[in-house]
Amino acid sequence: MAGMTALPLQEFIASLDNSCLPRILQVCSGVYFQGSIYELSGSEVSFSTGDLIKITAIELLSVCCEDISNNEKFELPINHKGLFKVVPEAMPYSTVEEMMSLRPVGLETCLPFTFTNHSKMTFDNFTLGAGSVLTVLSIQRHEGEEDKVRCHVRGQQETSAEVCIPLSSRGVFYECENEECFTVQEIMSSPCLRSRKFHFINTIKGDKPLVLSPVYQVHAIMTLRKNVLKFPSSLEVDVIDVTEQCKDVNFVMPLSLTEVFSEPNESFPAVVEILEGPWSCSPFKCNWLPEIKKREHLIFHSKGTSPMILISSLKSRKAQQHFLVSQQYGGRFRKRPRELNSVYELYVASIQEPGLRVSVSRNCEEVEEEGLPGLSVGDLLEVVGCKEVKLPCGSKEGQKQTVEALFCHRVQEQDEEDDDEDDEEEEEVKQGDQREEIFLPLYMQGHFVEVLTDNKKYKLNDLGKQFKLPLDVKVVSRDTTLETDPLVGFPCLRIEAAMMEPTIQASFLHKPDHCFQIPTQWLSVSVCFTKDPLPWSTGQAPTCRLDTVTEVTDAFLYEFRKKDNSDAAPPPRPPKKNLSSSKSQKKPSRPSRKGVSKADKQAPRSDKSVPTKELGNLNLDGKRRPPAPLPPASSDNRPPPVVPRKQSVPEVTTGKAHPNTYVHLDTTKKVSLTDVAADVDSDHDYEVVDETLAAMMKNAQENILFY
């Protein structure tokens, strides 16, 4: 760029207008160079020596006023209402044309204009003496003749005359101060006035000469800059114009996927280059994500808004997985029974599906004092609706609280009986299922499984049309268009939600027919359009095979639920219990109907089971165990008295015990244990067993083996 003259940025921009744009400038030197970053009105500007800037537009922003006497600068808005007067130039003009060229373009609107002549002049038969004051009234233009200015001349004795002076007349002319006033906008609109000096009217700074310079808002682009730069032209930077030398320079503008989605449809298909890859913590876990890296090229086939389904696997020993599935998925699903872990979940499910039937999957003990009914495994419940009922809720006797409860029918279905005649007669007597009305408070704990009778196969889009979400399903036939279907093999999948996502259908250059969908709002990637040709002939685009299943991370699910956060009310809290009331006594749940014998069904129920906490109060005599005696009140630290040793004397002890009711005893042979005496003279302390006693013990052992 040798031989080119560098100009200050403000001076160069002031010489431009929108008709000569765009222009390419190169930064030479100045205050803002070597990568310095300055924040100006919320936008960062960074220029280095040698940077290329493409000016696309300029916009008048304000006016910079410089006081010549002290070099003080200040800015005025373009809509400033103050008025200015032109300061006459101290240097003389040699011709009338030179003096008039410094007037505004619309001269007729700025007349009259006054100047003085310091030399003697003669025009035809009229002589103009030195020191004459002339006021320009108008400009006379005649075809084929030289332009003249019609002036009013004021004499020394208040005489006046009019004279026409040619523009080419030479002499010594000085400009006089006029009464003309200009606004900031008028001054900036005239290139001639911008080169003059002004002073304020009726202000404190009225006598100080000012130089007014326009300050433009410059709109420019730079290579690898994402946004359009906006900076004032007052930056102290020297630039040179290199438009002709840099015609073929391509200014690359990075675009996000959201910005690419806003491009017109005519921009697709196209080859793009990745300028910046995704973050390390991407919300996707798929096979195409590792190939999305810097300097890689992609084919963007098309854009559109695609219906997507969020599907999750249920929690189990394996890690929970989440998938974003397109409605173009070709597999088939079958409904699975939902597992509901509280009465409130059962209530929410019943709103989505009226007439819901569930089966109890875990026993629930009855609490009479709180009004909680007992549930047994296998109980069939049919949800009717939600009602307000009055329950004790653990309060004092006679006081009840109004709570919301789920009104259900406990249906006792007819069990399959054997082929006995008695069973057939019993079935003839029964007419329909027996129904028991129960109320389940919404705060009650419980475990239920949905009862399904639907065994049909559904497409993914049919499930969204016919049923409400969430919905538990299982893949029964895979999508044959996929090499490996990741949804196959899960015992149960839950369809969480449906959404409309703006997506871009893309593929790699080495696999142009293997396409995948990129959700633009969930992947942060910077790309730029290139001029590279597409890898197929014109009009012969390949048939694309689309990956319809994309695995996502827990972070995606978390962010999605944050966006889809609803104002649904939380589950109700149980009412406060009265601490003065007695402890609630829980009754055991009814036994499950599964595996119950016929004799058990016909036998009446008895709730006479002994609570566990009362077993400790029983003894062999059937009497209540007396409380433990209190320790003796002794204040001294004397040791306890020593009990004297018993003497070994021949003594017979008698004792009685309750007969063993589980052993059939022969009542004809009764032997009193008191008749057996110990042998005092023996050398050992072992008890001698009588033959009659031995026979009785043998008989008892045989009876036990028989039972």
C-alpha positions in Angstrom: 0.0 0.0 0.0 3.0 2.3 -0.5 2.3 5.7 -2.0 -1.2 6.0 -0.4 -1.9 8.9 1.9 -3.3 8.0 5.3 -6.1 10.2 6.6 -7.7 10.4 10.0 -10.8 8.3 10.3 -13.1 11.3 11.0 -11.9 13.3 8.1 -12.2 10.3 5.7 -15.7 9.5 6.9 -16.8 13.1 6.6 -15.9 13.1 2.9 -18.2 10.1 2.2 -21.9 9.7 1.6 -24.0 6.6 1.4 -24.0 6.7 -2.4 -20.3 5.8 -2.6 -20.5 2.9 -0.1 -19.3 0.2 0.6 -15.6 1.1 1.0 -12.8 -1.0 2.3 -10.3 0.6 4.7 -7.0 -0.5 6.2 -5.9 0.6 9.7 -2.5 2.2 9.6 -1.8 3.8 13.0 -3.4 5.7 15.8 -4.4 5.4 19.4 -6.6 2.3 18.8 -4.3 -0.3 17.5 -2.4 -3.5 18.5 -5.5 -5.3 19.6 -6.6 -2.7 22.2 -10.3 -3.2 23.2 -12.5 -0.2 24.1 -16.1 -0.3 25.2 -18.1 2.4 23.5 -21.8 2.7 24.3 -22.1 -1.0 25.1 -20.2 -2.3 22.0 -16.6 -3.4 22.0 -14.3 -2.1 19.3 -10.9 -3.7 18.6 -8.6 -2.5 15.8 -5.1 -3.7 15.1 -2.6 -2.3 12.6 -3.3 -3.9 9.2 -7.0 -4.8 9.9 -9.4 -4.5 7.0 -12.7 -2.7 7.7 -15.6 -2.8 5.2 -17.7 0.4 5.7 -21.3 -0.5 4.8 -23.2 2.6 6.0 -22.8 5.9 7.9 -25.3 7.7 10.1 -25.0 11.2 11.4 -24.8 10.8 15.2 -23.8 14.1 16.7 -21.6 17.3 16.1 -18.2 17.8 17.7 -17.5 21.5 18.5 -13.8 22.5 19.0 -13.0 25.8 20.6 -10.1 27.3 18.7 -8.9 29.5 21.5 -8.2 26.6 24.0 -8.7 23.4 21.9 -11.6 22.4 24.1 -14.0 19.9 22.5 -17.6 19.0 23.3 -20.4 17.3 21.5 -23.9 18.5 20.6 -26.8 16.3 19.5 -27.9 16.6 15.9 -31.3 18.0 17.0 -29.7 20.8 19.1 -32.0 23.9 18.9 -29.3 26.6 19.3 -28.4 29.0 16.5 -25.0 29.9 15.2 -23.5 32.8 13.2 -20.7 32.6 10.7 -17.4 34.1 11.9 -16.0 36.3 9.1 -12.6 35.1 7.7 -9.7 37.4 8.5 -7.9 36.7 5.2 -8.9 38.6 2.0 -10.5 37.0 -1.2 -8.9 37.9 -4.5 -12.1 37.4 -6.6 -15.8 37.7 -6.1 -16.3 34.1 -7.3 -13.9 32.8 -4.6 -15.8 34.6 -1.9 -19.2 33.4 -3.2 -18.0 29.7 -3.5 -17.8 29.5 0.3 -21.5 30.3 0.7 -24.1 27.5 1.0 -25.3 25.7 -2.0 -28.7 27.3 -1.9 -27.4 30.9 -2.1 -30.8 32.5 -2.7 -32.1 31.3 0.7 -29.1 32.8 2.5 -29.1 36.3 1.0 -28.4 39.1 1.5 -24.7 38.7 2.0 -22.4 41.7 2.8 -18.7 42.3 2.1 -16.3 45.2 1.7 -14.0 46.3 -1.1 -10.6 47.6 -0.2 -9.5 48.5 -3.7 -10.8 50.8 -6.5 -12.9 49.1 -9.1 -14.6 50.3 -12.4 -17.5 48.6 -13.9 -18.6 50.0 -17.3 -19.4 53.7 -16.5 -19.5 53.1 -12.7 -16.5 53.5 -10.5 -16.4 51.8 -7.0 -14.1 53.4 -4.5 -12.1 51.7 -1.8 -13.9 50.9 1.5 -17.3 50.5 -0.1 -19.7 48.2 1.6 -21.6 45.9 -0.8 -24.6 43.7 -0.1 -25.4 40.9 -2.5 -29.0 40.8 -3.3 -29.2 38.2 -6.0 -27.3 36.3 -8.7 -28.1 37.1 -12.4 -27.6 34.3 -14.8 -28.1 35.0 -18.6 -27.5 32.5 -21.3 -24.3 33.3 -23.2 -23.2 35.9 -20.7 -21.0 35.8 -17.6 -22.9 35.4 -14.2 -23.1 38.6 -12.2 -24.1 39.5 -8.6 -26.5 42.3 -8.1 -25.2 44.4 -5.2 -26.5 47.3 -3.2 -23.9 50.0 -2.5 -24.1 52.4 0.4 -22.3 55.7 0.0 -20.6 57.9 2.6 -23.5 60.4 2.7 -26.2 57.7 3.0 -26.5 57.5 -0.7 -27.2 54.2 -2.3 -27.1 52.6 -5.7 -27.2 49.1 -7.3 -24.5 47.7 -9.4 -23.9 44.4 -11.2 -20.4 42.9 -10.5 -19.1 40.0 -12.6 -18.0 37.0 -10.6 -14.5 37.2 -12.2 -13.8 40.7 -11.0 -10.6 40.9 -9.1 -9.8 43.0 -6.1 -9.3 42.8 -2.3 -12.5 41.7 -0.7 -13.3 41.1 3.0 -16.3 39.3 4.4 -18.5 41.2 6.8 -20.4 39.6 9.7 -24.0 38.9 8.7 -27.2 38.5 10.6 -27.7 35.1 9.1 -28.3 32.2 11.6 -27.9 28.5 11.1 -28.9 25.4 13.0 -26.6 22.4 13.6 -28.5 20.4 11.0 -28.3 23.1 8.4 -24.5 23.5 8.9 -23.9 19.7 8.6 -26.0 19.5 5.4 -23.7 21.9 3.5 -20.1 21.0 2.8 -19.3 24.7 2.4 -20.6 25.7 5.8 -18.8 22.8 7.5 -15.5 24.4 6.6 -16.4 27.7 8.2 -16.1 29.0 11.8 -19.2 29.8 13.9 -20.1 31.3 17.3 -23.2 30.9 19.5 -25.9 33.5 19.7 -26.9 34.8 23.1 -24.9 32.3 25.1 -22.0 32.4 27.4 -19.7 31.1 24.7 -21.1 33.5 22.1 -17.7 35.2 21.2 -15.6 32.1 21.0 -15.0 30.8 17.5 -15.9 27.2 17.0 -15.2 24.6 14.4 -18.1 22.1 13.9 -17.3 18.6 12.7 -19.8 15.8 12.1 -19.6 12.6 14.1 -21.0 9.6 12.3 -22.0 6.2 13.5 -20.1 3.9 11.2 -21.5 0.5 10.3 -18.8 -1.9 9.2 -17.9 -5.6 9.1 -14.7 -7.3 9.7 -13.6 -10.8 8.9 -14.5 -13.4 11.6 -16.5 -10.8 13.4 -19.9 -12.2 14.3 -21.9 -8.9 14.4 -21.9 -5.7 12.5 -19.6 -3.3 14.1 -20.9 0.1 15.2 -18.4 2.8 16.2 -18.1 6.6 16.1 -16.0 8.2 13.4 -14.2 10.3 16.1 -11.8 7.4 16.9 -8.3 8.6 16.5 -7.3 6.1 13.9 -5.5 6.7 10.6 -6.8 4.7 7.6 -6.2 4.4 3.9 -8.7 3.5 1.2 -7.9 0.0 -0.3 -11.2 -0.7 -2.1 -9.7 -1.2 -5.5 -6.9 -3.4 -4.3 -9.2 -5.7 -2.1 -12.1 -6.3 -4.4 -11.8 -10.1 -4.1 -11.4 -10.2 -0.3 -14.2 -12.3 1.3 -15.3 -10.9 4.6 -16.4 -14.1 6.6 -19.3 -13.4 9.0 -19.9 -16.1 11.6 -23.5 -17.2 12.0 -25.1 -19.1 14.8 -27.6 -21.9 14.0 -30.4 -19.6 15.0 -29.2 -17.0 12.5 -28.8 -19.7 9.8 -32.4 -20.7 10.4 -33.5 -17.1 9.7 -31.8 -17.2 6.3 -34.2 -17.5 3.3 -35.1 -21.0 1.9 -33.2 -20.1 -1.3 -29.9 -20.3 0.7 -30.3 -24.1 1.0 -28.8 -26.5 0.2 -25.3 -25.1 0.8 -21.9 -26.1 2.1 -21.0 -24.5 5.4 -17.7 -24.4 7.4 -17.7 -24.8 11.2 -15.8 -21.9 12.7 -16.4 -22.8 16.3 -17.4 -26.2 17.6 -20.0 -26.9 20.4 -19.3 -26.7 24.1 -17.7 -29.6 25.9 -21.0 -30.1 27.9 -23.3 -30.6 24.9 -26.9 -31.7 25.6 -26.7 -34.4 22.9 -25.2 -37.9 23.0 -25.2 -39.1 19.4 -22.7 -40.5 16.8 -22.6 -37.4 14.7 -21.7 -35.0 17.5 -18.0 -35.8 17.7 -17.6 -34.9 14.1 -19.0 -31.4 14.6 -15.6 -29.7 15.1 -13.7 -26.7 13.9 -12.9 -26.5 10.2 -15.2 -29.4 9.4 -17.6 -28.9 6.5 -21.3 -29.8 6.5 -24.1 -29.8 4.1 -27.2 -27.9 5.2 -30.0 -29.5 3.1 -33.0 -27.6 4.4 -34.6 -26.0 7.5 -38.0 -26.3 9.1 -40.0 -26.7 12.3 -40.3 -30.4 13.2 -42.5 -32.1 15.8 -40.3 -33.8 18.3 -41.2 -36.3 21.1 -39.2 -36.5 24.4 -39.0 -40.1 25.6 -37.3 -41.4 28.7 -36.6 -44.9 30.1 -37.9 -45.6 33.6 -35.6 -45.6 36.6 -34.0 -49.0 37.2 -30.6 -50.4 38.0 -29.2 -49.0 34.8 -28.8 -45.3 34.2 -31.9 -43.5 32.9 -31.7 -42.5 29.3 -33.6 -39.8 27.4 -34.3 -39.5 23.6 -35.5 -36.8 21.3 -37.6 -38.7 18.7 -38.9 -37.3 15.4 -42.5 -38.1 14.5 -41.1 -39.7 11.4 -40.0 -42.6 13.5 -41.2 -45.8 11.8 -41.4 -48.2 14.8 -44.6 -49.4 16.5 -45.5 -49.0 20.1 -47.8 -50.8 22.6 -49.2 -49.2 25.7 -47.8 -50.3 29.1 -49.5 -50.0 32.5 -48.4 -46.9 34.4 -47.1 -47.2 37.9 -48.5 -44.6 40.3 -46.8 -44.1 43.6 -49.4 -41.9 45.4 -53.0 -41.1 45.5 -52.3 -37.7 44.0 -50.6 -39.2 41.0 -53.7 -41.4 40.7 -55.8 -38.3 40.8 -53.8 -36.6 38.0 -53.9 -39.7 35.9 -57.7 -40.0 36.3 -58.2 -36.4 35.0 -56.3 -37.3 31.8 -58.2 -40.6 31.4 -61.7 -40.7 33.0 -62.9 -44.1 34.3 -59.4 -45.2 35.1 -59.0 -48.6 36.7 -55.9 -49.5 38.8 -54.8 -52.4 40.8 -53.1 -52.0 44.2 -49.5 -53.2 44.1 -48.6 -52.8 47.8 -50.5 -53.3 51.0 -51.6 -50.2 52.9 -52.7 -50.5 56.5 -56.0 -48.9 57.7 -55.8 -46.0 60.2 -59.2 -45.4 61.7 -58.2 -42.3 63.6 -57.0 -40.6 60.5 -59.7 -42.0 58.2 -57.3 -43.9 55.9 -58.8 -47.0 54.4 -56.9 -50.3 54.2 -55.7 -51.5 50.8 -54.4 -55.0 49.8 -52.4 -56.2 47.0 -54.6 -57.1 44.1 -57.5 -54.8 45.0 -59.2 -53.4 41.9 -60.1 -49.7 42.1 -62.2 -47.7 39.7 -61.7 -44.0 40.0 -65.0 -42.0 40.0 -63.9 -38.4 40.9 -62.6 -36.1 43.5 -64.8 -34.9 46.4 -64.5 -33.1 49.7 -65.1 -35.3 52.7 -64.8 -34.9 56.5 -62.2 -37.1 58.1 -61.0 -37.4 61.7 -57.4 -36.8 60.6 -56.0 -37.7 64.0 -57.9 -34.8 65.8 -59.9 -35.0 69.0 -63.0 -37.1 69.2 -65.9 -35.5 67.4 -63.8 -33.1 65.5 -63.3 -33.6 61.7 -61.5 -31.7 59.0 -62.6 -31.2 55.4 -60.1 -32.7 53.0 -60.0 -33.5 49.3 -60.3 -37.2 48.7 -60.5 -39.5 45.6 -63.8 -41.3 45.4 -63.3 -44.8 44.2 -65.2 -48.1 43.8 -63.4 -51.1 45.1 -64.5 -53.8 42.7 -64.5 -57.4 43.9 -64.3 -59.4 40.7 -65.6 -62.9 40.4 -62.7 -65.3 40.7 -62.4 -68.3 38.5 -63.7 -71.3 40.4 -63.0 -74.9 40.0 -65.3 -77.2 38.0 -67.1 -78.4 41.1 -70.8 -78.4 41.2 -71.0 -76.3 44.3 -68.9 -73.6 42.7 -71.1 -73.6 39.6 -74.2 -73.1 41.8 -72.4 -70.3 43.6 -71.6 -68.5 40.4 -75.3 -68.7 39.3 -76.3 -66.9 42.5 -73.8 -64.0 42.0 -75.0 -61.2 39.8 -72.3 -58.8 38.7 -69.3 -57.5 40.6 -69.5 -56.3 44.2 -68.6 -52.6 44.6 -67.5 -50.9 47.8 -67.3 -47.1 48.0 -64.0 -45.8 49.5 -62.4 -42.4 49.9 -58.7 -42.0 49.4 -57.3 -38.6 50.7 -55.0 -37.0 48.1 -52.2 -36.9 50.6 -52.4 -40.6 51.2 -49.5 -42.8 50.2 -50.2 -45.8 47.9 -48.8 -47.8 45.0 -51.0 -48.7 42.1 -50.7 -50.2 38.6 -52.9 -49.2 35.7 -55.2 -52.0 34.4 -55.1 -52.0 30.6 -57.2 -53.9 28.1 -55.8 -52.2 25.0 -53.3 -54.5 23.1 -53.1 -52.6 19.8 -50.0 -51.4 18.1 -49.6 -47.6 17.5 -47.4 -45.3 15.5 -45.8 -42.5 17.3 -47.9 -39.8 15.8 -51.1 -41.8 16.5 -50.2 -42.0 20.2 -50.0 -38.2 20.4 -53.4 -37.8 18.8 -55.3 -40.4 20.7 -53.8 -40.2 24.2 -52.7 -37.6 26.7 -49.1 -37.4 28.0 -47.3 -38.7 29.9 -47.8 -42.2 28.5 -45.9 -45.5 29.2 -45.2 -47.6 26.1 -42.9 -50.3 24.7 -41.5 -50.7 21.3 -42.8 -53.9 19.8 -41.4 -53.4 16.2 -38.3 -51.5 15.4 -37.7 -48.8 12.8 -36.3 -50.6 9.8 -34.7 -47.5 8.3 -32.3 -47.2 11.2 -29.1 -49.3 11.4 -29.6 -49.7 15.2 -32.8 -48.7 16.9 -31.9 -47.4 20.4 -35.5 -47.6 21.6 -35.7 -51.4 21.2 -35.0 -53.5 24.3 -36.4 -51.3 27.0 -39.2 -53.0 29.0 -41.0 -49.6 29.4 -40.6 -46.1 28.0 -42.3 -43.0 29.1 -43.4 -40.4 26.5 -42.7 -37.2 28.5 -43.8 -34.4 26.2 -44.2 -33.2 22.6 -42.7 -30.0 21.2 -42.2 -28.1 17.9 -38.5 -27.6 17.4 -36.7 -25.4 14.7 -34.3 -27.8 13.1 -31.7 -27.9 10.3 -31.4 -31.1 8.3 -27.6 -31.7 7.8 -25.1 -34.3 6.6 -21.4 -34.7 6.2 -19.6 -34.4 2.8 -18.5 -38.0 2.9 -22.1 -39.2 3.6 -24.4 -36.7 1.9 -27.4 -39.1 2.0 -27.1 -39.9 5.7 -28.9 -36.9 7.3 -29.6 -35.9 10.9 -31.6 -33.1 12.4 -29.9 -30.4 14.5 -32.2 -28.5 16.9 -31.0 -24.9 16.5 -31.9 -23.8 20.0 -30.0 -26.5 21.8 -26.6 -26.5 20.0 -24.1 -23.6 20.1 -22.1 -23.7 16.9 -20.7 -20.9 14.7 -20.6 -21.5 10.9 -20.2 -19.6 7.7 -21.5 -20.2 4.3 -18.9 -21.1 1.7 -18.9 -21.1 -2.1 -17.8 -24.8 -2.3 -19.9 -26.9 -4.7 -22.3 -29.5 -3.5 -21.1 -33.1 -3.8 -23.8 -34.0 -6.4 -24.8 -32.9 -9.9 -27.2 -30.1 -10.4 -30.8 -31.4 -10.0 -29.7 -34.8 -8.8 -29.9 -34.6 -5.1 -29.6 -38.0 -3.3 -32.4 -39.6 -1.4 -31.7 -38.8 2.2 -32.0 -41.4 5.1 -32.9 -39.5 8.3 -31.8 -40.4 11.8 -35.1 -40.0 13.8 -33.7 -40.8 17.3 -31.2 -38.6 19.1 -30.1 -39.4 22.6 -30.0 -36.4 25.0 -28.4 -35.9 28.4 -29.9 -35.1 31.8 -28.9 -31.5 31.3 -31.2 -31.3 28.3 -34.1 -32.7 30.3 -33.4 -30.2 33.1 -33.3 -27.2 30.8 -36.4 -28.4 29.0 -38.4 -28.7 32.2 -37.2 -25.2 33.2 -38.6 -23.8 30.0 -41.8 -25.9 30.2 -42.3 -25.1 33.9 -46.0 -24.8 34.6 -47.9 -23.3 37.5 -49.5 -26.5 38.5 -50.3 -26.8 42.2 -48.2 -29.1 44.3 -49.7 -32.2 46.0 -51.7 -31.4 49.1 -50.1 -31.7 52.5 -51.7 -33.9 55.1 -53.5 -32.1 57.9 -51.8 -31.4 61.1 -52.4 -34.0 63.8 -53.5 -33.2 67.3 -50.6 -34.0 69.6 -52.9 -34.5 72.6 -54.7 -37.3 70.8 -53.8 -40.9 71.4 -51.6 -42.8 69.0 -53.3 -44.1 65.9 -54.0 -47.7 65.9 -53.4 -49.3 62.5 -55.3 -52.3 61.4 -53.7 -54.8 59.1 -54.6 -54.7 55.5 -56.9 -57.2 54.0 -55.2 -60.3 52.7 -54.6 -60.5 48.9 -57.1 -62.5 46.9 -54.2 -64.1 45.0 -53.4 -67.6 46.2 -56.3 -67.7 48.7 -57.9 -71.2 49.0 -61.6 -71.9 48.8 -61.9 -72.6 52.4 -60.3 -69.3 53.3 -62.8 -67.5 51.1 -65.8 -69.1 52.7 -64.5 -68.6 56.3 -65.6 -65.4 58.0 -63.0 -62.8 58.5 -61.7 -62.2 62.1 -59.8 -59.2 63.1 -58.8 -60.9 66.4 -55.1 -61.0 65.7 -52.9 -60.0 68.6 -50.8 -56.9 68.1 -47.1 -57.4 68.2 -46.6 -54.9 71.0 -48.8 -56.9 73.3 -46.8 -60.2 73.0 -44.4 -59.0 75.6 -47.1 -58.8 78.2 -48.1 -62.5 78.0 -46.7 -65.4 80.0 -47.4 -69.1 80.2 -50.2 -68.7 82.8 -52.1 -66.4 80.5 -51.9 -63.6 83.1 -50.6 -60.1 82.5 -46.9 -59.8 83.4 -46.5 -57.6 86.6 -44.3 -54.6 86.3 -40.7 -54.8 87.3 -40.1 -54.0 91.0 -38.4 -50.7 91.8 -34.8 -50.9 93.2 -34.6 -50.5 97.0 -34.0 -46.9 98.2 -30.6 -47.3 99.7 -28.4 -44.3 100.2 -25.3 -46.1 101.6 -22.6 -47.8 99.4 -22.6 -51.1 101.4 -22.2 -54.3 99.3 -25.3 -56.5 99.1 -25.6 -59.3 101.7 -24.1 -62.7 100.9 -26.7 -65.4 100.6 -25.7 -68.5 102.7 -25.0 -71.6 100.8 -27.7 -74.3 100.8 -27.0 -77.5 102.5 -27.1 -80.7 100.5 -30.0 -82.5 102.4 -32.4 -85.0 101.0 -35.2 -82.9 99.9 -38.0 -83.6 97.4 -39.3 -80.7 95.4 -42.6 -80.9 93.7 -43.8 -78.9 90.7 -46.6 -78.9 88.2 -46.6 -77.9 84.6 -49.4 -77.5 82.0 -49.9 -80.6 79.9 -48.7 -80.5 76.3 -51.8 -80.0 74.2 -50.0 -81.0 71.0 -49.2 -84.5 72.2 -51.8 -87.2 72.8 -51.2 -88.5 76.3 -52.4 -91.8 77.5 -54.6 -91.0 80.4 -54.5 -94.6 81.7 -50.8 -94.3 82.7 -50.4 -91.3 85.0 -47.2 -91.1 87.0 -46.6 -88.4 89.5 -43.2 -86.8 89.2 -43.2 -86.4 93.0 -42.9 -90.1 93.5 -39.4 -90.1 92.1 -36.8 -89.3 94.7 -33.2 -88.4 94.3 -30.5 -90.8 95.5 -28.8 -88.9 98.3 -26.0 -91.5 98.7 -25.0 -91.4 95.1 -21.6 -89.9 94.1 -23.2 -87.7 91.4 -26.0 -85.2 91.2 -27.6 -86.6 88.1 -31.3 -87.3 88.3 -32.4 -91.0 88.1 -34.9 -91.6 85.3 -37.6 -94.1 86.2 -38.6 -96.8 83.7 -42.2 -95.7 83.7 -41.1 -92.1 82.9 -38.9 -93.3 80.1 -41.8 -95.3 78.5 -44.0 -92.2 78.7 -41.4 -90.0 76.9 -41.0 -92.6 74.2 -44.7 -92.7 73.6 -44.8 -88.9 73.4 -42.0 -88.9 70.8 -43.9 -91.3 68.6 -47.1 -89.2 68.8 -45.1 -86.1 67.7 -43.7 -87.9 64.7 -47.2 -88.9 63.8 -48.4 -85.3 63.8 
